[in-house]
Amino acid sequence: MEQLILDFINYLKQFSYFGVVLALTFEFVPAEVVLPLVGYWVYEGDMNFWIAVLAGTIGGTTGPLTLYALGYYGGRPLLIKYGKYFFIKEEQIQKADHFFAKYGPVVAFTGRFVPGVRTLISIPCGMAKMNIWQFIIYTFVAMFPLTALYIYVGMKLGPHWHKAGAMVEQYMLPVLGMIAVFLIGVVMYKLIKKKNRREYR
């Protein structure tokens, strides 16, 4: 299966940066494989790093939109019935659903940094009828640094790009921790600002 995916990605390389977008639009193709390989293409001089990052970020946004649409228009019954054709298991849907219920719409951003959740978190966002523009912005902003990191590591590893996925995963929890602290700080700032406004009235 992995070889078929690699063959598919390499086939799309002929379409250059659009091929990167296209590869990531198919959610069954793991970004953890696509992006480090793109990094290797940058290493070989076939692509520009920043244009590749932009293409990867766009693809990393259009891909989740397909799952968002499945959640929005199909709901849980359709996903449970036909999810297997998209390599989606019921327990994965439940895990993503629980994560959304616990953290709310902001998971469209933070969920991208959590292994085992990042792909399917788009489904409960769709089922909850989250504003589509809010979803797109959160997803794009989260995918940009993540895409850059995967491509950069793949580029630095060169011929050993396939090791990039495991290396990046090691840094996900610390990164998520920093993001959580930042978000908590933003929320606290807004609450304090709102409280001060009330006191001045």
PyMOL CGO cylinders between C-alpha atoms (Angstrom):
from pymol import cmd
from pymol.cgo import CYLINDER

trace = [
    CYLINDER, 0.00, 0.00, 0.00, 2.83, 2.39, 0.92, 0.3, 1, 1, 1, 1, 1, 1,
    CYLINDER, 2.83, 2.39, 0.92, 4.54, 1.75, -2.42, 0.3, 1, 1, 1, 1, 1, 1,
    CYLINDER, 4.54, 1.75, -2.42, 1.29, 2.50, -4.27, 0.3, 1, 1, 1, 1, 1, 1,
    CYLINDER, 1.29, 2.50, -4.27, 1.02, 5.82, -2.44, 0.3, 1, 1, 1, 1, 1, 1,
    CYLINDER, 1.02, 5.82, -2.44, 4.64, 6.68, -3.27, 0.3, 1, 1, 1, 1, 1, 1,
    CYLINDER, 4.64, 6.68, -3.27, 4.07, 5.80, -6.93, 0.3, 1, 1, 1, 1, 1, 1,
    CYLINDER, 4.07, 5.80, -6.93, 0.96, 8.01, -6.93, 0.3, 1, 1, 1, 1, 1, 1,
    CYLINDER, 0.96, 8.01, -6.93, 2.85, 10.96, -5.39, 0.3, 1, 1, 1, 1, 1, 1,
    CYLINDER, 2.85, 10.96, -5.39, 5.75, 10.56, -7.82, 0.3, 1, 1, 1, 1, 1, 1,
    CYLINDER, 5.75, 10.56, -7.82, 3.27, 10.46, -10.70, 0.3, 1, 1, 1, 1, 1, 1,
    CYLINDER, 3.27, 10.46, -10.70, 1.80, 13.79, -9.54, 0.3, 1, 1, 1, 1, 1, 1,
    CYLINDER, 1.80, 13.79, -9.54, 5.30, 15.33, -9.49, 0.3, 1, 1, 1, 1, 1, 1,
    CYLINDER, 5.30, 15.33, -9.49, 4.99, 15.94, -13.23, 0.3, 1, 1, 1, 1, 1, 1,
    CYLINDER, 4.99, 15.94, -13.23, 2.38, 18.60, -12.41, 0.3, 1, 1, 1, 1, 1, 1,
    CYLINDER, 2.38, 18.60, -12.41, 4.93, 20.42, -10.25, 0.3, 1, 1, 1, 1, 1, 1,
    CYLINDER, 4.93, 20.42, -10.25, 3.45, 22.52, -7.41, 0.3, 1, 1, 1, 1, 1, 1,
    CYLINDER, 3.45, 22.52, -7.41, -0.11, 21.81, -8.49, 0.3, 1, 1, 1, 1, 1, 1,
    CYLINDER, -0.11, 21.81, -8.49, 0.74, 18.12, -8.10, 0.3, 1, 1, 1, 1, 1, 1,
    CYLINDER, 0.74, 18.12, -8.10, 1.66, 18.82, -4.46, 0.3, 1, 1, 1, 1, 1, 1,
    CYLINDER, 1.66, 18.82, -4.46, -1.71, 20.52, -3.90, 0.3, 1, 1, 1, 1, 1, 1,
    CYLINDER, -1.71, 20.52, -3.90, -3.49, 17.64, -5.63, 0.3, 1, 1, 1, 1, 1, 1,
    CYLINDER, -3.49, 17.64, -5.63, -1.68, 14.94, -3.64, 0.3, 1, 1, 1, 1, 1, 1,
    CYLINDER, -1.68, 14.94, -3.64, -2.63, 16.56, -0.33, 0.3, 1, 1, 1, 1, 1, 1,
    CYLINDER, -2.63, 16.56, -0.33, -6.24, 17.09, -1.43, 0.3, 1, 1, 1, 1, 1, 1,
    CYLINDER, -6.24, 17.09, -1.43, -6.66, 13.30, -1.32, 0.3, 1, 1, 1, 1, 1, 1,
    CYLINDER, -6.66, 13.30, -1.32, -6.90, 12.71, 2.42, 0.3, 1, 1, 1, 1, 1, 1,
    CYLINDER, -6.90, 12.71, 2.42, -5.99, 9.03, 2.13, 0.3, 1, 1, 1, 1, 1, 1,
    CYLINDER, -5.99, 9.03, 2.13, -2.50, 10.16, 1.07, 0.3, 1, 1, 1, 1, 1, 1,
    CYLINDER, -2.50, 10.16, 1.07, -0.63, 10.94, 4.33, 0.3, 1, 1, 1, 1, 1, 1,
    CYLINDER, -0.63, 10.94, 4.33, 0.90, 14.41, 4.52, 0.3, 1, 1, 1, 1, 1, 1,
    CYLINDER, 0.90, 14.41, 4.52, 3.64, 12.82, 6.64, 0.3, 1, 1, 1, 1, 1, 1,
    CYLINDER, 3.64, 12.82, 6.64, 4.77, 11.05, 3.45, 0.3, 1, 1, 1, 1, 1, 1,
    CYLINDER, 4.77, 11.05, 3.45, 4.04, 13.75, 0.86, 0.3, 1, 1, 1, 1, 1, 1,
    CYLINDER, 4.04, 13.75, 0.86, 5.72, 16.71, 2.55, 0.3, 1, 1, 1, 1, 1, 1,
    CYLINDER, 5.72, 16.71, 2.55, 9.09, 15.13, 3.43, 0.3, 1, 1, 1, 1, 1, 1,
    CYLINDER, 9.09, 15.13, 3.43, 9.24, 13.78, -0.14, 0.3, 1, 1, 1, 1, 1, 1,
    CYLINDER, 9.24, 13.78, -0.14, 8.58, 17.32, -1.40, 0.3, 1, 1, 1, 1, 1, 1,
    CYLINDER, 8.58, 17.32, -1.40, 11.45, 18.38, 0.85, 0.3, 1, 1, 1, 1, 1, 1,
    CYLINDER, 11.45, 18.38, 0.85, 13.63, 15.86, -0.95, 0.3, 1, 1, 1, 1, 1, 1,
    CYLINDER, 13.63, 15.86, -0.95, 12.59, 17.38, -4.29, 0.3, 1, 1, 1, 1, 1, 1,
    CYLINDER, 12.59, 17.38, -4.29, 13.66, 20.77, -2.91, 0.3, 1, 1, 1, 1, 1, 1,
    CYLINDER, 13.66, 20.77, -2.91, 16.96, 19.17, -1.89, 0.3, 1, 1, 1, 1, 1, 1,
    CYLINDER, 16.96, 19.17, -1.89, 17.40, 17.91, -5.45, 0.3, 1, 1, 1, 1, 1, 1,
    CYLINDER, 17.40, 17.91, -5.45, 16.74, 21.41, -6.80, 0.3, 1, 1, 1, 1, 1, 1,
    CYLINDER, 16.74, 21.41, -6.80, 13.46, 20.49, -8.52, 0.3, 1, 1, 1, 1, 1, 1,
    CYLINDER, 13.46, 20.49, -8.52, 11.38, 22.88, -6.42, 0.3, 1, 1, 1, 1, 1, 1,
    CYLINDER, 11.38, 22.88, -6.42, 11.66, 26.16, -4.54, 0.3, 1, 1, 1, 1, 1, 1,
    CYLINDER, 11.66, 26.16, -4.54, 11.28, 25.78, -0.77, 0.3, 1, 1, 1, 1, 1, 1,
    CYLINDER, 11.28, 25.78, -0.77, 8.80, 28.61, -0.12, 0.3, 1, 1, 1, 1, 1, 1,
    CYLINDER, 8.80, 28.61, -0.12, 6.64, 27.93, -3.17, 0.3, 1, 1, 1, 1, 1, 1,
    CYLINDER, 6.64, 27.93, -3.17, 6.55, 24.26, -2.14, 0.3, 1, 1, 1, 1, 1, 1,
    CYLINDER, 6.55, 24.26, -2.14, 5.50, 25.30, 1.39, 0.3, 1, 1, 1, 1, 1, 1,
    CYLINDER, 5.50, 25.30, 1.39, 2.71, 27.48, -0.05, 0.3, 1, 1, 1, 1, 1, 1,
    CYLINDER, 2.71, 27.48, -0.05, 1.51, 24.66, -2.31, 0.3, 1, 1, 1, 1, 1, 1,
    CYLINDER, 1.51, 24.66, -2.31, 1.65, 22.21, 0.61, 0.3, 1, 1, 1, 1, 1, 1,
    CYLINDER, 1.65, 22.21, 0.61, -0.31, 24.60, 2.83, 0.3, 1, 1, 1, 1, 1, 1,
    CYLINDER, -0.31, 24.60, 2.83, -3.01, 25.09, 0.18, 0.3, 1, 1, 1, 1, 1, 1,
    CYLINDER, -3.01, 25.09, 0.18, -3.26, 21.32, -0.30, 0.3, 1, 1, 1, 1, 1, 1,
    CYLINDER, -3.26, 21.32, -0.30, -3.28, 20.88, 3.47, 0.3, 1, 1, 1, 1, 1, 1,
    CYLINDER, -3.28, 20.88, 3.47, -6.33, 23.14, 3.55, 0.3, 1, 1, 1, 1, 1, 1,
    CYLINDER, -6.33, 23.14, 3.55, -8.28, 21.79, 0.57, 0.3, 1, 1, 1, 1, 1, 1,
    CYLINDER, -8.28, 21.79, 0.57, -7.82, 18.21, 1.84, 0.3, 1, 1, 1, 1, 1, 1,
    CYLINDER, -7.82, 18.21, 1.84, -9.52, 18.82, 5.19, 0.3, 1, 1, 1, 1, 1, 1,
    CYLINDER, -9.52, 18.82, 5.19, -12.29, 20.68, 3.36, 0.3, 1, 1, 1, 1, 1, 1,
    CYLINDER, -12.29, 20.68, 3.36, -13.37, 17.40, 1.73, 0.3, 1, 1, 1, 1, 1, 1,
    CYLINDER, -13.37, 17.40, 1.73, -13.79, 15.79, 5.16, 0.3, 1, 1, 1, 1, 1, 1,
    CYLINDER, -13.79, 15.79, 5.16, -15.48, 18.95, 6.46, 0.3, 1, 1, 1, 1, 1, 1,
    CYLINDER, -15.48, 18.95, 6.46, -18.00, 18.62, 3.61, 0.3, 1, 1, 1, 1, 1, 1,
    CYLINDER, -18.00, 18.62, 3.61, -18.56, 14.95, 4.47, 0.3, 1, 1, 1, 1, 1, 1,
    CYLINDER, -18.56, 14.95, 4.47, -19.33, 15.89, 8.06, 0.3, 1, 1, 1, 1, 1, 1,
    CYLINDER, -19.33, 15.89, 8.06, -21.44, 18.91, 7.08, 0.3, 1, 1, 1, 1, 1, 1,
    CYLINDER, -21.44, 18.91, 7.08, -23.63, 17.23, 4.46, 0.3, 1, 1, 1, 1, 1, 1,
    CYLINDER, -23.63, 17.23, 4.46, -23.45, 13.57, 5.40, 0.3, 1, 1, 1, 1, 1, 1,
    CYLINDER, -23.45, 13.57, 5.40, -23.26, 13.49, 9.17, 0.3, 1, 1, 1, 1, 1, 1,
    CYLINDER, -23.26, 13.49, 9.17, -22.29, 10.53, 11.33, 0.3, 1, 1, 1, 1, 1, 1,
    CYLINDER, -22.29, 10.53, 11.33, -24.55, 7.86, 9.71, 0.3, 1, 1, 1, 1, 1, 1,
    CYLINDER, -24.55, 7.86, 9.71, -23.06, 8.43, 6.24, 0.3, 1, 1, 1, 1, 1, 1,
    CYLINDER, -23.06, 8.43, 6.24, -19.50, 8.47, 7.60, 0.3, 1, 1, 1, 1, 1, 1,
    CYLINDER, -19.50, 8.47, 7.60, -19.97, 5.24, 9.55, 0.3, 1, 1, 1, 1, 1, 1,
    CYLINDER, -19.97, 5.24, 9.55, -21.53, 3.55, 6.51, 0.3, 1, 1, 1, 1, 1, 1,
    CYLINDER, -21.53, 3.55, 6.51, -19.09, 4.73, 3.83, 0.3, 1, 1, 1, 1, 1, 1,
    CYLINDER, -19.09, 4.73, 3.83, -16.07, 5.88, 5.86, 0.3, 1, 1, 1, 1, 1, 1,
    CYLINDER, -16.07, 5.88, 5.86, -14.25, 2.60, 5.27, 0.3, 1, 1, 1, 1, 1, 1,
    CYLINDER, -14.25, 2.60, 5.27, -13.89, 3.52, 1.58, 0.3, 1, 1, 1, 1, 1, 1,
    CYLINDER, -13.89, 3.52, 1.58, -11.90, 6.59, 2.70, 0.3, 1, 1, 1, 1, 1, 1,
    CYLINDER, -11.90, 6.59, 2.70, -9.89, 4.56, 5.26, 0.3, 1, 1, 1, 1, 1, 1,
    CYLINDER, -9.89, 4.56, 5.26, -11.93, 6.14, 8.08, 0.3, 1, 1, 1, 1, 1, 1,
    CYLINDER, -11.93, 6.14, 8.08, -12.83, 3.95, 11.06, 0.3, 1, 1, 1, 1, 1, 1,
    CYLINDER, -12.83, 3.95, 11.06, -15.71, 4.56, 13.46, 0.3, 1, 1, 1, 1, 1, 1,
    CYLINDER, -15.71, 4.56, 13.46, -13.38, 4.72, 16.49, 0.3, 1, 1, 1, 1, 1, 1,
    CYLINDER, -13.38, 4.72, 16.49, -11.35, 7.43, 14.72, 0.3, 1, 1, 1, 1, 1, 1,
    CYLINDER, -11.35, 7.43, 14.72, -14.51, 9.47, 14.18, 0.3, 1, 1, 1, 1, 1, 1,
    CYLINDER, -14.51, 9.47, 14.18, -15.42, 9.08, 17.85, 0.3, 1, 1, 1, 1, 1, 1,
    CYLINDER, -15.42, 9.08, 17.85, -11.95, 10.19, 18.95, 0.3, 1, 1, 1, 1, 1, 1,
    CYLINDER, -11.95, 10.19, 18.95, -12.07, 13.30, 16.75, 0.3, 1, 1, 1, 1, 1, 1,
    CYLINDER, -12.07, 13.30, 16.75, -15.66, 14.01, 17.85, 0.3, 1, 1, 1, 1, 1, 1,
    CYLINDER, -15.66, 14.01, 17.85, -14.66, 13.84, 21.53, 0.3, 1, 1, 1, 1, 1, 1,
    CYLINDER, -14.66, 13.84, 21.53, -11.70, 16.16, 20.89, 0.3, 1, 1, 1, 1, 1, 1,
    CYLINDER, -11.70, 16.16, 20.89, -14.00, 18.70, 19.21, 0.3, 1, 1, 1, 1, 1, 1,
    CYLINDER, -14.00, 18.70, 19.21, -16.58, 18.49, 22.00, 0.3, 1, 1, 1, 1, 1, 1,
    CYLINDER, -16.58, 18.49, 22.00, -13.86, 19.14, 24.56, 0.3, 1, 1, 1, 1, 1, 1,
    CYLINDER, -13.86, 19.14, 24.56, -12.05, 22.04, 22.91, 0.3, 1, 1, 1, 1, 1, 1,
    CYLINDER, -12.05, 22.04, 22.91, -14.57, 23.60, 20.51, 0.3, 1, 1, 1, 1, 1, 1,
    CYLINDER, -14.57, 23.60, 20.51, -13.95, 25.29, 17.12, 0.3, 1, 1, 1, 1, 1, 1,
    CYLINDER, -13.95, 25.29, 17.12, -10.32, 26.13, 17.98, 0.3, 1, 1, 1, 1, 1, 1,
    CYLINDER, -10.32, 26.13, 17.98, -9.50, 22.45, 17.31, 0.3, 1, 1, 1, 1, 1, 1,
    CYLINDER, -9.50, 22.45, 17.31, -9.53, 23.32, 13.60, 0.3, 1, 1, 1, 1, 1, 1,
    CYLINDER, -9.53, 23.32, 13.60, -6.19, 24.92, 14.51, 0.3, 1, 1, 1, 1, 1, 1,
    CYLINDER, -6.19, 24.92, 14.51, -4.79, 22.98, 17.47, 0.3, 1, 1, 1, 1, 1, 1,
    CYLINDER, -4.79, 22.98, 17.47, -5.99, 19.58, 16.21, 0.3, 1, 1, 1, 1, 1, 1,
    CYLINDER, -5.99, 19.58, 16.21, -3.54, 19.76, 13.30, 0.3, 1, 1, 1, 1, 1, 1,
    CYLINDER, -3.54, 19.76, 13.30, -0.67, 19.31, 15.75, 0.3, 1, 1, 1, 1, 1, 1,
    CYLINDER, -0.67, 19.31, 15.75, -2.09, 16.22, 17.47, 0.3, 1, 1, 1, 1, 1, 1,
    CYLINDER, -2.09, 16.22, 17.47, -1.15, 12.81, 15.98, 0.3, 1, 1, 1, 1, 1, 1,
    CYLINDER, -1.15, 12.81, 15.98, -4.17, 10.56, 15.48, 0.3, 1, 1, 1, 1, 1, 1,
    CYLINDER, -4.17, 10.56, 15.48, -6.56, 13.53, 15.43, 0.3, 1, 1, 1, 1, 1, 1,
    CYLINDER, -6.56, 13.53, 15.43, -5.18, 15.99, 12.87, 0.3, 1, 1, 1, 1, 1, 1,
    CYLINDER, -5.18, 15.99, 12.87, -6.76, 14.39, 9.80, 0.3, 1, 1, 1, 1, 1, 1,
    CYLINDER, -6.76, 14.39, 9.80, -10.22, 13.50, 11.06, 0.3, 1, 1, 1, 1, 1, 1,
    CYLINDER, -10.22, 13.50, 11.06, -10.80, 16.60, 13.21, 0.3, 1, 1, 1, 1, 1, 1,
    CYLINDER, -10.80, 16.60, 13.21, -12.34, 18.17, 10.10, 0.3, 1, 1, 1, 1, 1, 1,
    CYLINDER, -12.34, 18.17, 10.10, -15.31, 15.79, 10.33, 0.3, 1, 1, 1, 1, 1, 1,
    CYLINDER, -15.31, 15.79, 10.33, -16.77, 17.00, 13.67, 0.3, 1, 1, 1, 1, 1, 1,
    CYLINDER, -16.77, 17.00, 13.67, -16.08, 20.59, 12.53, 0.3, 1, 1, 1, 1, 1, 1,
    CYLINDER, -16.08, 20.59, 12.53, -18.38, 19.90, 9.59, 0.3, 1, 1, 1, 1, 1, 1,
    CYLINDER, -18.38, 19.90, 9.59, -20.98, 18.07, 11.68, 0.3, 1, 1, 1, 1, 1, 1,
    CYLINDER, -20.98, 18.07, 11.68, -21.08, 21.04, 14.10, 0.3, 1, 1, 1, 1, 1, 1,
    CYLINDER, -21.08, 21.04, 14.10, -21.71, 23.36, 11.10, 0.3, 1, 1, 1, 1, 1, 1,
    CYLINDER, -21.71, 23.36, 11.10, -18.66, 25.44, 11.99, 0.3, 1, 1, 1, 1, 1, 1,
    CYLINDER, -18.66, 25.44, 11.99, -18.35, 28.60, 9.88, 0.3, 1, 1, 1, 1, 1, 1,
    CYLINDER, -18.35, 28.60, 9.88, -16.52, 27.52, 6.75, 0.3, 1, 1, 1, 1, 1, 1,
    CYLINDER, -16.52, 27.52, 6.75, -14.35, 30.65, 6.48, 0.3, 1, 1, 1, 1, 1, 1,
    CYLINDER, -14.35, 30.65, 6.48, -13.33, 30.31, 10.11, 0.3, 1, 1, 1, 1, 1, 1,
    CYLINDER, -13.33, 30.31, 10.11, -12.48, 26.67, 9.43, 0.3, 1, 1, 1, 1, 1, 1,
    CYLINDER, -12.48, 26.67, 9.43, -10.40, 27.57, 6.34, 0.3, 1, 1, 1, 1, 1, 1,
    CYLINDER, -10.40, 27.57, 6.34, -8.46, 30.31, 8.15, 0.3, 1, 1, 1, 1, 1, 1,
    CYLINDER, -8.46, 30.31, 8.15, -7.74, 28.16, 11.23, 0.3, 1, 1, 1, 1, 1, 1,
    CYLINDER, -7.74, 28.16, 11.23, -6.64, 25.26, 9.03, 0.3, 1, 1, 1, 1, 1, 1,
    CYLINDER, -6.64, 25.26, 9.03, -4.44, 27.37, 6.75, 0.3, 1, 1, 1, 1, 1, 1,
    CYLINDER, -4.44, 27.37, 6.75, -2.71, 29.14, 9.66, 0.3, 1, 1, 1, 1, 1, 1,
    CYLINDER, -2.71, 29.14, 9.66, -2.02, 25.80, 11.39, 0.3, 1, 1, 1, 1, 1, 1,
    CYLINDER, -2.02, 25.80, 11.39, -0.86, 24.03, 8.24, 0.3, 1, 1, 1, 1, 1, 1,
    CYLINDER, -0.86, 24.03, 8.24, 1.67, 26.68, 7.21, 0.3, 1, 1, 1, 1, 1, 1,
    CYLINDER, 1.67, 26.68, 7.21, 4.26, 26.10, 9.99, 0.3, 1, 1, 1, 1, 1, 1,
    CYLINDER, 4.26, 26.10, 9.99, 3.56, 22.37, 10.02, 0.3, 1, 1, 1, 1, 1, 1,
    CYLINDER, 3.56, 22.37, 10.02, 4.08, 22.13, 6.26, 0.3, 1, 1, 1, 1, 1, 1,
    CYLINDER, 4.08, 22.13, 6.26, 7.25, 24.20, 6.44, 0.3, 1, 1, 1, 1, 1, 1,
    CYLINDER, 7.25, 24.20, 6.44, 8.62, 21.95, 9.20, 0.3, 1, 1, 1, 1, 1, 1,
    CYLINDER, 8.62, 21.95, 9.20, 7.98, 18.69, 7.33, 0.3, 1, 1, 1, 1, 1, 1,
    CYLINDER, 7.98, 18.69, 7.33, 9.42, 20.03, 4.07, 0.3, 1, 1, 1, 1, 1, 1,
    CYLINDER, 9.42, 20.03, 4.07, 12.44, 21.56, 5.84, 0.3, 1, 1, 1, 1, 1, 1,
    CYLINDER, 12.44, 21.56, 5.84, 13.27, 18.31, 7.66, 0.3, 1, 1, 1, 1, 1, 1,
    CYLINDER, 13.27, 18.31, 7.66, 12.80, 16.31, 4.45, 0.3, 1, 1, 1, 1, 1, 1,
    CYLINDER, 12.80, 16.31, 4.45, 15.10, 18.75, 2.65, 0.3, 1, 1, 1, 1, 1, 1,
    CYLINDER, 15.10, 18.75, 2.65, 17.78, 18.50, 5.34, 0.3, 1, 1, 1, 1, 1, 1,
    CYLINDER, 17.78, 18.50, 5.34, 17.62, 14.70, 5.41, 0.3, 1, 1, 1, 1, 1, 1,
    CYLINDER, 17.62, 14.70, 5.41, 17.92, 14.51, 1.63, 0.3, 1, 1, 1, 1, 1, 1,
    CYLINDER, 17.92, 14.51, 1.63, 17.98, 10.85, 0.48, 0.3, 1, 1, 1, 1, 1, 1,
    CYLINDER, 17.98, 10.85, 0.48, 16.87, 9.83, 3.99, 0.3, 1, 1, 1, 1, 1, 1,
    CYLINDER, 16.87, 9.83, 3.99, 13.69, 11.95, 3.76, 0.3, 1, 1, 1, 1, 1, 1,
    CYLINDER, 13.69, 11.95, 3.76, 11.55, 8.95, 4.79, 0.3, 1, 1, 1, 1, 1, 1,
    CYLINDER, 11.55, 8.95, 4.79, 12.81, 9.38, 8.38, 0.3, 1, 1, 1, 1, 1, 1,
    CYLINDER, 12.81, 9.38, 8.38, 11.35, 12.88, 8.61, 0.3, 1, 1, 1, 1, 1, 1,
    CYLINDER, 11.35, 12.88, 8.61, 7.86, 11.80, 9.74, 0.3, 1, 1, 1, 1, 1, 1,
    CYLINDER, 7.86, 11.80, 9.74, 9.11, 10.08, 12.91, 0.3, 1, 1, 1, 1, 1, 1,
    CYLINDER, 9.11, 10.08, 12.91, 11.47, 12.98, 13.69, 0.3, 1, 1, 1, 1, 1, 1,
    CYLINDER, 11.47, 12.98, 13.69, 8.77, 15.64, 13.38, 0.3, 1, 1, 1, 1, 1, 1,
    CYLINDER, 8.77, 15.64, 13.38, 6.31, 13.69, 15.55, 0.3, 1, 1, 1, 1, 1, 1,
    CYLINDER, 6.31, 13.69, 15.55, 8.79, 13.90, 18.45, 0.3, 1, 1, 1, 1, 1, 1,
    CYLINDER, 8.79, 13.90, 18.45, 8.39, 17.69, 18.48, 0.3, 1, 1, 1, 1, 1, 1,
    CYLINDER, 8.39, 17.69, 18.48, 4.62, 17.84, 18.13, 0.3, 1, 1, 1, 1, 1, 1,
    CYLINDER, 4.62, 17.84, 18.13, 3.72, 17.69, 21.84, 0.3, 1, 1, 1, 1, 1, 1,
    CYLINDER, 3.72, 17.69, 21.84, 6.14, 20.48, 22.87, 0.3, 1, 1, 1, 1, 1, 1,
    CYLINDER, 6.14, 20.48, 22.87, 4.87, 22.60, 19.97, 0.3, 1, 1, 1, 1, 1, 1,
    CYLINDER, 4.87, 22.60, 19.97, 1.27, 21.91, 20.98, 0.3, 1, 1, 1, 1, 1, 1,
    CYLINDER, 1.27, 21.91, 20.98, 2.16, 22.89, 24.55, 0.3, 1, 1, 1, 1, 1, 1,
    CYLINDER, 2.16, 22.89, 24.55, 3.52, 26.26, 23.39, 0.3, 1, 1, 1, 1, 1, 1,
    CYLINDER, 3.52, 26.26, 23.39, 0.43, 26.84, 21.24, 0.3, 1, 1, 1, 1, 1, 1,
    CYLINDER, 0.43, 26.84, 21.24, -1.84, 25.99, 24.19, 0.3, 1, 1, 1, 1, 1, 1,
    CYLINDER, -1.84, 25.99, 24.19, 0.00, 28.47, 26.43, 0.3, 1, 1, 1, 1, 1, 1,
    CYLINDER, 0.00, 28.47, 26.43, -0.30, 31.13, 23.73, 0.3, 1, 1, 1, 1, 1, 1,
    CYLINDER, -0.30, 31.13, 23.73, -4.04, 30.51, 23.27, 0.3, 1, 1, 1, 1, 1, 1,
    CYLINDER, -4.04, 30.51, 23.27, -4.66, 30.58, 27.02, 0.3, 1, 1, 1, 1, 1, 1,
    CYLINDER, -4.66, 30.58, 27.02, -2.77, 33.89, 27.16, 0.3, 1, 1, 1, 1, 1, 1,
    CYLINDER, -2.77, 33.89, 27.16, -4.93, 35.34, 24.38, 0.3, 1, 1, 1, 1, 1, 1,
    CYLINDER, -4.93, 35.34, 24.38, -8.15, 34.20, 26.08, 0.3, 1, 1, 1, 1, 1, 1,
    CYLINDER, -8.15, 34.20, 26.08, -7.02, 35.60, 29.45, 0.3, 1, 1, 1, 1, 1, 1,
    CYLINDER, -7.02, 35.60, 29.45, -6.08, 38.91, 27.82, 0.3, 1, 1, 1, 1, 1, 1,
    CYLINDER, -6.08, 38.91, 27.82, -9.52, 39.20, 26.20, 0.3, 1, 1, 1, 1, 1, 1,
    CYLINDER, -9.52, 39.20, 26.20, -11.30, 38.34, 29.45, 0.3, 1, 1, 1, 1, 1, 1,
    CYLINDER, -11.30, 38.34, 29.45, -9.30, 40.91, 31.42, 0.3, 1, 1, 1, 1, 1, 1,
    CYLINDER, -9.30, 40.91, 31.42, -9.88, 43.53, 28.74, 0.3, 1, 1, 1, 1, 1, 1,
    CYLINDER, -9.88, 43.53, 28.74, -13.61, 42.79, 28.74, 0.3, 1, 1, 1, 1, 1, 1,
    CYLINDER, -13.61, 42.79, 28.74, -13.73, 43.02, 32.56, 0.3, 1, 1, 1, 1, 1, 1,
    CYLINDER, -13.73, 43.02, 32.56, -11.92, 46.37, 32.55, 0.3, 1, 1, 1, 1, 1, 1,
    CYLINDER, -11.92, 46.37, 32.55, -14.40, 47.76, 30.03, 0.3, 1, 1, 1, 1, 1, 1,
    CYLINDER, -14.40, 47.76, 30.03, -17.29, 46.81, 32.31, 0.3, 1, 1, 1, 1, 1, 1,
    CYLINDER, -17.29, 46.81, 32.31, -15.65, 48.49, 35.29, 0.3, 1, 1, 1, 1, 1, 1,
    CYLINDER, -15.65, 48.49, 35.29, -15.19, 51.78, 33.41, 0.3, 1, 1, 1, 1, 1, 1,
    CYLINDER, -15.19, 51.78, 33.41, -18.87, 51.90, 32.43, 0.3, 1, 1, 1, 1, 1, 1,
]
cmd.load_cgo(trace, "trace")
